[in-house]
Amino acid sequence: MSVLKYLSVVFAFAFIASYINSSTVTLSGTCTNITNSNGTAYMNFTLINTGDGAAQNLLLTTSPYGLYSQNIENLSLLGSNDSHTYTFHFSNLSRPGSYGIGIYVSYLQGGENFVVAFPCIVNYKAASFSTVKITGFNLNGSKLSITAMNLGRKNTTARLYFIFPPIIKINPSISNISLAAASTKQVTAILNDSSLAGHKISINLAAMLEYNEGGIEYTSFSILPISFNAQKSVGISIIAIVLYSTIGLILALFALLVYAILKKKYKKVK
């Protein structure tokens, strides 16, 4: 192949490649308590996509620990810079206070399936302010370390659990922590990511501490961003491929035409 022919083909494919853009879906969520009565609390959850790609076939489910919920929501498309608000309800609330819940969102983007999890606090009758806090939360290898602190004046036993997508496993996923007044304690859990082979995922893992005292429910949480083989998920538009392939082909033909004309002129001069 002559140099001119080679350059024309390379130019055409370079032109196509430069216009096939990768895109990302970046989801965030906000929780707003709206009303409650007769053992049921209602909450608005707003899902926002600040990425430059679209999320498709979204499925939202909730996982309230110890509560009753039948919240399942579907959305066909959440485009770039779009948002959508859902109303969830939670029953079986036997005492006032604050409860921890998880909202899970699965979606398709660029032909791949992704799952993210959002922690929320739902208040029933009145918000409570926990004196048991998570002051340390980190991941070293596969070991999660959680430091809990009791700022109160009474001994407390709190329940530790996690909000995370079902694609990962944590052992133990639920445990009890006994804390003396004005003390701290560190506990560990093992994160098993073997099921993530071949997946790209970047999530916020939430550790929740929940206890009840004096007939009131208290909950606090801490968030740890973690990534597994995290890369930009690629969404390639079929329309873009056809359009830019056509343009590239036209340019390649034009380059070949120029080559033929120049070759003919060169023969005449010779």
C-alpha positions in Angstrom: 0.0 0.0 0.0 1.4 3.4 -0.9 2.0 6.1 1.7 -0.9 8.2 0.5 -3.3 5.3 0.6 -2.1 4.3 4.1 -2.5 7.8 5.4 -6.0 8.1 4.0 -7.1 4.9 5.8 -5.4 5.9 9.0 -7.0 9.4 8.9 -10.5 7.9 8.3 -10.2 5.5 11.3 -8.7 8.2 13.5 -11.6 10.5 12.6 -14.1 7.8 13.7 -12.3 7.0 17.0 -12.1 10.7 18.0 -15.9 10.9 17.9 -16.8 7.8 19.8 -17.0 9.3 23.2 -17.1 7.5 26.5 -19.7 8.5 29.1 -20.3 8.1 32.7 -23.3 7.8 35.0 -22.9 9.5 38.3 -25.8 9.0 40.7 -26.5 10.7 44.0 -29.5 10.6 46.2 -31.2 12.8 48.8 -33.7 11.6 51.5 -36.4 13.9 52.9 -38.9 12.9 55.6 -42.4 14.1 54.7 -45.0 12.6 57.1 -45.8 9.7 59.4 -48.8 8.3 61.2 -50.1 5.0 62.6 -46.8 3.2 62.6 -45.9 4.2 59.1 -43.3 6.8 57.9 -43.2 8.3 54.5 -40.0 9.6 52.8 -39.1 11.2 49.5 -36.0 10.0 47.8 -34.6 12.1 44.9 -32.2 10.3 42.5 -29.9 12.6 40.5 -27.7 11.8 37.6 -24.8 14.4 37.3 -22.9 12.3 34.8 -22.7 12.9 31.0 -24.3 9.5 30.2 -27.8 8.1 30.6 -28.9 5.3 33.1 -31.4 2.9 31.6 -33.8 0.3 33.1 -33.5 1.6 36.6 -34.9 -0.6 39.5 -35.1 0.9 43.0 -35.7 -1.3 46.0 -35.4 -0.7 49.8 -33.9 -2.7 52.6 -35.0 -1.4 56.0 -33.6 -3.5 58.8 -36.5 -4.9 60.8 -39.1 -2.8 59.1 -41.9 -3.7 56.7 -41.6 -2.3 53.2 -42.9 -3.2 49.7 -41.1 -0.4 47.9 -40.2 -1.3 44.3 -39.9 1.5 41.7 -39.0 1.4 38.0 -37.7 4.1 35.6 -36.9 3.4 32.0 -34.4 6.3 31.6 -32.5 8.9 33.7 -30.6 11.1 31.4 -27.7 13.4 32.0 -28.5 16.1 34.6 -31.9 14.6 35.2 -33.5 13.8 38.5 -36.5 11.8 39.7 -38.3 11.7 43.0 -39.9 8.7 44.6 -42.1 8.4 47.7 -41.3 5.4 49.9 -43.2 4.2 53.0 -42.0 2.1 55.9 -44.3 0.3 58.4 -44.0 -1.7 61.6 -42.6 1.3 63.5 -43.3 0.4 67.1 -41.5 3.4 68.7 -40.6 6.9 67.8 -37.1 7.9 66.7 -34.7 7.5 63.8 -34.3 4.3 61.7 -31.6 3.4 59.2 -32.6 2.1 55.8 -30.9 1.3 52.5 -32.0 2.2 49.0 -30.6 0.1 46.2 -30.5 1.3 42.6 -29.6 -1.1 39.7 -29.3 0.2 36.2 -27.8 -0.4 32.7 -25.2 1.9 31.1 -23.1 1.1 28.1 -24.4 -2.5 28.0 -23.2 -3.2 31.6 -25.2 -3.6 34.8 -24.4 -1.5 37.8 -25.7 -1.4 41.4 -25.4 1.4 43.9 -26.6 1.8 47.5 -27.7 4.9 49.4 -28.1 5.0 53.2 -31.0 7.1 54.6 -32.5 7.9 58.0 -36.2 7.8 58.3 -37.8 9.6 61.3 -41.0 8.4 62.9 -42.9 11.0 65.0 -39.6 12.8 65.9 -36.0 12.8 65.0 -33.6 11.5 67.6 -30.0 12.5 68.1 -27.7 9.5 68.8 -24.9 9.7 71.3 -23.3 6.6 69.8 -21.2 7.6 66.8 -18.8 6.0 64.3 -15.5 7.9 64.6 -13.4 5.6 62.3 -14.3 3.6 59.2 -11.7 2.3 56.8 -10.8 -0.6 54.5 -7.4 -2.3 54.5 -7.2 -5.1 52.0 -10.3 -7.1 52.7 -10.6 -6.0 56.4 -13.1 -3.3 57.4 -12.3 -1.5 60.7 -15.1 0.4 62.5 -14.5 2.5 65.6 -17.6 3.2 67.7 -17.7 5.8 70.4 -20.3 6.2 73.2 -20.6 9.8 74.1 -23.4 9.2 76.6 -23.4 8.6 80.3 -25.0 5.1 80.1 -23.7 1.7 79.0 -25.2 0.9 75.6 -25.4 -2.0 73.2 -25.7 -0.9 69.6 -26.4 -3.0 66.5 -23.9 -2.5 63.7 -25.0 -3.3 60.2 -24.0 -2.2 56.7 -25.8 -0.8 53.6 -24.1 -2.2 50.5 -25.1 -3.6 47.1 -25.9 -7.3 47.1 -23.0 -8.0 44.7 -20.6 -7.8 47.6 -20.6 -9.8 50.8 -19.6 -8.7 54.3 -19.1 -11.0 57.2 -20.5 -10.5 59.7 -23.1 -8.2 58.1 -24.8 -7.6 61.5 -23.2 -7.6 65.0 -23.8 -6.2 68.5 -21.4 -3.8 70.1 -21.4 -3.3 73.9 -20.1 0.1 74.9 -19.4 1.4 78.3 -20.3 5.1 79.0 -17.7 7.5 77.5 -15.8 4.7 75.8 -14.7 3.6 72.3 -14.4 0.2 70.8 -13.1 -1.1 67.4 -14.6 -4.0 65.6 -13.7 -5.6 62.3 -15.6 -7.3 59.4 -14.4 -9.0 56.3 -15.4 -7.8 52.9 -15.5 -10.5 50.3 -15.1 -9.2 46.7 -14.6 -12.5 44.9 -18.0 -12.1 43.3 -16.8 -8.9 41.7 -14.5 -10.5 39.1 -15.1 -8.9 35.8 -17.2 -6.1 37.3 -16.4 -2.4 37.6 -18.0 -0.8 40.6 -17.5 2.3 42.7 -19.8 2.7 45.7 -20.3 4.4 49.0 -20.4 1.7 51.7 -22.4 2.8 54.8 -21.9 1.5 58.4 -25.0 2.0 60.6 -25.2 2.0 64.4 -28.7 1.6 65.9 -29.9 1.2 69.4 -33.0 2.0 71.5 -33.1 3.7 74.8 -36.1 4.8 76.9 -38.5 3.7 74.2 -36.8 5.8 71.5 -34.9 4.5 68.4 -31.5 6.1 67.6 -29.4 5.7 64.5 -26.2 7.1 63.2 -24.0 6.2 60.2 -20.7 6.8 58.4 -19.9 6.4 54.7 -16.8 4.9 53.1 -16.2 5.3 49.4 -14.7 2.1 47.9 -13.9 1.0 44.3 -13.3 -2.3 42.6 -11.7 -2.3 39.2 -13.4 1.1 38.8 -13.2 2.6 35.3 -15.3 4.8 33.2 -18.2 2.8 32.0 -18.4 3.3 28.2 -21.6 4.1 26.4 -21.2 4.1 22.6 -24.1 5.4 20.6 -25.0 3.2 17.6 -26.1 6.4 15.8 -22.8 7.9 16.4 -21.0 4.9 15.1 -23.0 4.8 11.9 -22.7 8.6 11.4 -19.0 8.9 12.0 -18.2 5.7 10.1 -20.1 7.2 7.1 -18.1 10.4 7.4 -14.9 8.5 7.8 -15.7 6.4 4.7 -16.4 9.6 2.7 -13.1 11.1 3.8 -11.3 7.9 2.9 -12.8 7.9 -0.6 -12.0 11.5 -1.0 -8.4 10.8 -0.1 -8.2 8.0 -2.6 -9.7 10.2 -5.3 -7.0 12.8 -4.6 -4.4 10.1 -4.8 -5.7 8.9 -8.2 -5.7 12.5 -9.6 -2.2 13.2 -8.4 -1.0 9.8 -9.7 -2.6 10.6 -13.2 -1.0 14.1 -13.3 2.3 12.6 -12.2 2.2 10.1 -15.2 1.4 13.0 -17.6 4.3 15.0 -16.4 6.6 12.0 -16.7 
